[in-house]
C-alpha cells in the first residue's frame, strides 16, 4: 500500500468519524481507526474487511498521551506511514453555568477535545517528519462553537476555540514541509452524540429557527468536506477554518 493512501481517523467508529472512514475507504485509502469504543471498532473492522476494504482498528483513549504514543509507535514498527490525519474524536459536555460547572467535567472536555487532538497531531507530525513524507494533511473537527459561544457551554466552546487556534498554528508552522492543517466547524449534525438533543422538540425548533437551511446535516455532508481538505485538490488551503452549518454563522 502506497503511503500516500493511508489515513488515521480518531473517533472513526461513529458519527462524523465513521462517515469519514467510509468516504476514505471508497476513495481507495487504507484507513486506521483510533477509537475508545472497542466493541464498535472491532465490529467495524470485521465488517469492512469482509467487503474487501483495508481497515485497521486501534483501541485507544485519546485523552491518554501514552496510549496515543503507543498507537503511532506501532504504526512506525509496522512500516505504515500515514500522510493524512483526521481528528474526529470528541465529546459534547452537559450544559451548566460556569460557577456551577463540575471541575472534573471541565477537565474531561479539555482532555478529550483539545489534548487528544494535540496528542494525535504531535505524534502524526513526528512520524511524518521521521519518514520524510512528501506531503501531508491534518483535518481537525472543531465546531461552530470554535468561533462562536453560547451560555452554559463554556468548556465545549473553550476546547473547540482552542482546536481552531491549534490548527492555524500547525498550518503556519508546517507549511514549509508541505504538511497542511485545516479545521471544519460542524453545526447541528445527526450523529449519536446529538441523539438526545434532537429528541427535544423545543430545542430543535429553536436551533432550526437559526439555521437558514432549516434542517440538520448528515455526517456524510461533513465527511465530504473533510475528504476534500485532505485531498491534493486542496493543495493551497492551509491554516483555515470551514463551517458546515447550513448558514448558522452567517446569521
C-alpha positions as CSV (number, residue, x, y, z in Angstrom):
1,X,0.0,0.0,0.0
2,X,1.4,3.4,-1.0
3,X,1.9,5.6,2.0
4,X,0.2,8.4,0.2
5,X,-3.1,6.5,0.7
6,X,-3.1,5.9,4.4
7,X,-5.3,7.9,6.8
8,X,-5.6,7.8,10.5
9,X,-9.1,8.8,11.8
10,X,-9.7,9.3,15.6
11,X,-13.2,8.6,16.6
12,X,-13.6,6.7,13.4
13,X,-16.1,4.2,14.6
14,X,-19.1,6.5,14.9
15,X,-20.7,9.8,13.8
16,X,-18.6,12.1,11.6
17,X,-15.6,9.8,12.1
18,X,-17.5,6.8,10.7
19,X,-18.7,8.8,7.7
20,X,-15.1,9.9,7.1
21,X,-13.9,6.3,7.4
22,X,-16.4,5.2,4.7
23,X,-15.5,8.1,2.4
24,X,-11.8,7.5,2.6
25,X,-12.2,3.7,2.1
26,X,-14.4,4.3,-1.0
27,X,-11.6,6.6,-2.3
28,X,-9.1,3.8,-2.0
29,X,-7.4,4.8,1.2
30,X,-6.2,2.4,3.8
31,X,-7.9,3.6,7.0
32,X,-6.5,3.2,10.5
33,X,-9.2,3.9,13.1
34,X,-8.4,5.1,16.6
35,X,-11.4,4.8,18.9
36,X,-12.2,4.2,22.6
37,X,-15.2,2.0,21.7
38,X,-13.6,-1.4,21.4
39,X,-16.7,-3.3,20.5
40,X,-17.8,-0.9,17.8
41,X,-14.3,-0.6,16.4
42,X,-13.8,-4.4,16.2
43,X,-17.2,-4.9,14.6
44,X,-16.5,-2.2,12.0
45,X,-13.1,-3.7,11.2
46,X,-14.6,-7.1,10.7
47,X,-17.5,-5.9,8.6
48,X,-15.5,-3.7,6.3
49,X,-12.6,-6.2,5.8
50,X,-15.2,-8.7,4.7
51,X,-16.2,-6.3,2.0
52,X,-12.6,-6.1,0.8
53,X,-11.6,-2.8,2.4
54,X,-8.3,-2.3,4.1
55,X,-9.1,-1.2,7.6
56,X,-7.1,-1.4,10.9
57,X,-8.7,-0.7,14.3
58,X,-6.6,0.6,17.2
59,X,-8.3,0.7,20.6
60,X,-7.2,3.9,22.3
61,X,-8.3,6.6,24.7
62,X,-7.0,9.8,23.0
63,X,-7.0,11.7,26.3
64,X,-4.1,9.4,27.3
65,X,-0.9,10.6,25.7
66,X,0.8,7.3,26.4
67,X,-1.9,5.4,24.5
68,X,-1.7,7.7,21.5
69,X,2.0,7.5,21.5
70,X,1.9,3.7,21.5
71,X,-0.5,3.7,18.6
72,X,1.8,5.7,16.4
73,X,4.8,3.7,17.6
74,X,3.0,0.6,16.4
75,X,2.4,2.2,13.0
76,X,6.0,3.0,12.7
77,X,7.0,-0.5,13.7
78,X,4.6,-1.9,11.1
79,X,6.1,0.4,8.4
80,X,2.8,2.2,7.9
81,X,3.3,5.9,7.3
82,X,0.0,7.8,7.0
83,X,0.0,11.1,5.3
84,X,-3.5,12.1,6.4
85,X,-4.8,12.6,9.9
86,X,-8.5,13.3,10.7
87,X,-9.2,14.2,14.3
88,X,-12.9,13.5,14.8
89,X,-13.0,12.1,18.4
90,X,-14.7,14.4,20.8
91,X,-17.5,14.9,23.3
92,X,-20.2,17.4,23.9
93,X,-20.4,18.1,27.7
94,X,-23.5,18.7,29.6
95,X,-24.9,22.3,29.9
96,X,-24.2,24.3,33.1
97,X,-23.4,27.8,34.2
98,X,-19.7,28.3,34.8
99,X,-19.9,28.9,38.5
100,X,-21.7,25.6,38.9
101,X,-19.7,23.7,36.3
102,X,-18.1,20.5,37.8
103,X,-14.3,20.8,37.6
104,X,-13.9,17.2,36.6
105,X,-16.3,17.7,33.7
106,X,-14.3,20.8,32.6
107,X,-11.1,18.7,32.6
108,X,-12.7,15.9,30.7
109,X,-13.8,18.2,27.9
110,X,-10.4,19.7,27.6
111,X,-8.6,16.4,27.8
112,X,-10.6,14.8,25.1
113,X,-11.5,17.6,22.7
114,X,-8.2,19.6,22.9
115,X,-5.5,17.5,24.5
116,X,-6.5,14.4,22.5
117,X,-6.3,16.4,19.3
118,X,-2.9,17.8,20.2
119,X,-1.5,14.3,21.1
120,X,-2.6,12.9,17.7
121,X,-1.3,15.9,15.8
122,X,2.0,15.7,17.7
123,X,2.6,12.0,17.0
124,X,1.4,12.2,13.4
125,X,3.8,15.1,12.7
126,X,6.7,13.4,14.4
127,X,6.1,10.2,12.3
128,X,5.7,12.2,9.1
129,X,8.9,14.0,9.6
130,X,10.8,10.9,10.7
131,X,9.6,9.2,7.5
132,X,10.2,12.3,5.3
133,X,6.8,12.2,3.6
134,X,6.5,14.4,0.6
135,X,3.1,15.9,1.6
136,X,0.6,15.6,4.3
137,X,-2.7,16.9,5.6
138,X,-4.4,17.2,9.0
139,X,-8.1,17.9,9.3
140,X,-9.4,18.7,12.8
141,X,-13.1,18.5,13.6
142,X,-13.9,21.6,15.7
143,X,-17.5,23.0,15.8
144,X,-19.4,26.2,15.1
145,X,-18.6,26.7,18.8
146,X,-15.0,27.0,17.7
147,X,-15.7,30.6,16.6
148,X,-18.8,31.4,18.5
149,X,-20.1,30.8,22.0
150,X,-23.3,30.3,23.9
151,X,-24.3,30.3,27.5
152,X,-23.8,27.1,29.6
153,X,-21.3,25.7,27.1
154,X,-18.0,27.2,28.3
155,X,-16.0,24.0,28.3
156,X,-17.1,23.0,24.9
157,X,-16.6,26.5,23.4
158,X,-13.2,26.8,25.1
159,X,-11.9,23.4,23.8
160,X,-13.2,23.9,20.3
161,X,-11.9,27.5,20.0
162,X,-8.5,26.1,21.1
163,X,-8.7,23.4,18.4
164,X,-9.2,26.1,15.8
165,X,-6.2,28.0,17.1
166,X,-4.0,24.9,17.3
167,X,-4.9,24.1,13.7
168,X,-4.0,27.5,12.4
169,X,-0.6,27.3,14.2
170,X,0.1,23.9,12.7
171,X,-0.8,25.3,9.3
172,X,1.7,28.1,9.6
173,X,4.5,26.0,11.2
174,X,4.5,23.1,8.9
175,X,3.7,24.7,5.5
176,X,7.5,24.7,4.6
177,X,7.3,20.9,5.0
178,X,4.3,20.7,2.7
179,X,2.0,19.5,5.5
180,X,-1.3,21.3,5.6
181,X,-3.8,21.7,8.5
182,X,-7.4,22.8,8.4
183,X,-10.4,22.7,10.7
184,X,-14.0,22.1,10.0
185,X,-16.9,23.5,12.1
186,X,-19.9,21.3,12.1
187,X,-23.2,22.8,13.2
188,X,-26.1,20.6,14.3
189,X,-25.3,17.1,12.8
190,X,-27.4,14.0,13.0
191,X,-24.9,11.9,15.0
192,X,-25.2,9.6,18.1
193,X,-23.7,12.5,20.1
194,X,-26.8,14.6,19.3
195,X,-29.4,11.9,19.6
196,X,-30.8,13.1,23.0
197,X,-30.6,16.8,21.9
198,X,-32.6,16.0,18.7
199,X,-35.4,14.4,20.8
200,X,-36.2,17.7,22.5
201,X,-38.7,19.4,20.1
202,X,-38.4,22.8,21.8
203,X,-34.6,22.9,21.5
204,X,-34.8,21.7,17.9
205,X,-37.4,24.3,17.0
206,X,-35.1,27.0,18.4
207,X,-32.0,25.6,16.6
208,X,-33.8,25.2,13.3
209,X,-35.1,28.8,13.5
210,X,-31.4,29.9,13.5
211,X,-30.4,27.7,10.6
212,X,-31.2,29.2,7.1
213,X,-31.2,25.8,5.6
214,X,-33.8,24.8,8.2
215,X,-32.5,21.3,8.7
216,X,-29.7,19.4,10.4
217,X,-26.9,18.0,8.4
218,X,-25.9,14.3,7.8
219,X,-22.4,13.3,8.9
220,X,-21.7,12.4,5.3
221,X,-22.0,16.1,4.4
222,X,-19.2,16.9,6.9
223,X,-17.1,14.0,5.7
224,X,-17.3,15.3,2.1
225,X,-15.6,18.5,3.2
226,X,-13.1,16.6,5.3
227,X,-12.0,14.4,2.4
228,X,-11.7,17.4,0.1
229,X,-9.5,19.3,2.6
230,X,-7.3,16.2,3.0
231,X,-7.0,15.6,-0.8
232,X,-4.5,17.1,-3.3
233,X,-7.4,19.2,-4.7
234,X,-7.0,21.4,-1.6
235,X,-3.2,21.7,-2.0
236,X,-3.2,25.5,-1.5
237,X,-5.5,25.5,1.5
238,X,-4.0,25.5,5.0
239,X,-4.4,27.2,8.4
240,X,-8.1,27.8,7.8
241,X,-11.5,27.0,9.4
242,X,-14.6,26.0,7.4
243,X,-18.1,25.8,8.9
244,X,-20.6,23.1,7.8
245,X,-23.6,24.7,9.4
246,X,-26.4,25.4,6.9
247,X,-25.7,29.1,7.2
248,X,-25.9,29.3,11.0
249,X,-22.8,31.5,11.4
250,X,-23.9,33.9,8.7
251,X,-27.0,35.0,10.7
